[in-house]
Amino acid sequence: MRFFLNLAADSYLSHYQGHVRNVSVIAEDGRRIEFPANALRPFVTKSGVQGRFELLIDDNNRLQRLHRLSH
């Protein structure tokens, strides 16, 4: 599932500090995706988290991999 994300640094900070555990986005195909906020850690910069991402899940709908396709 692919989606775009533009999350400002201060918004991600509340996720990182544990105030919010999950991120919810709308995929390019219209489905709502919810996944653990800590999956975004490798992609955080001073300006937050931006880009187009692909989320891979297993047969039980568990997160297997998240990677950035573009900035």
N, C-alpha and C positions, 0 to 999 in steps of 0.2 A: 504494500500500500504506500502510495506516495502523497506527500503533503508539503505545503510551504509553511514556514514558521518565521515570525519576526517578533521576538520576545526581547524587550528592553532589559538591560542589566539589572535595574532595580526590581523589575517583575520577577526575573529569575532568582534574585536573591531570596525572596520569600519562599520559593520552591526549595532552594538549596538549604535554607535554614530549617526546613522541615515543617513550615507552616502549611504547605500544600504538598501532598505526596504524589499526586498524579497530574499529568498534563492531558488536556482534551483538545483535539484538533479535528478539523473536517478534511478528509482525504480528497484527492482530486476527483475520485469517483462518487463523492457525496456521502460516503460512510463516515460516521463519527468514530474516532479512534481515541482510546484512553490508554496511557502507558505511564510507567514510573518516571517521575521527574529526574531522578538521578541518571537515567539513560542519556540525558542531554549533557552531562558533565564534560565529556571530551570535546564538545563543540562550543563551550562558553568562551567568549572573548570579553574585552573591556566594554564592548557595546552591547553585550547580551548574546543571544543565539539567533542567527539569521540563516536562511537558506531553504533549499528544497531537499527533502529527506525521503529516504525509503525505509520502511519498517517491515521486517520479516518476522512472521510468527509461525509457530508449529501447529500441529493438528489440534492442539488443545487451546489455541488462541493465546499462547504465551509468547512473550517477546523473545526472539532469538537473536536479532541483530538490528541495529539502527545505524545507518550511515548517511552522510551528507552527499548529495548528488551535485549540488552547486551552491555557491554563496549568494 
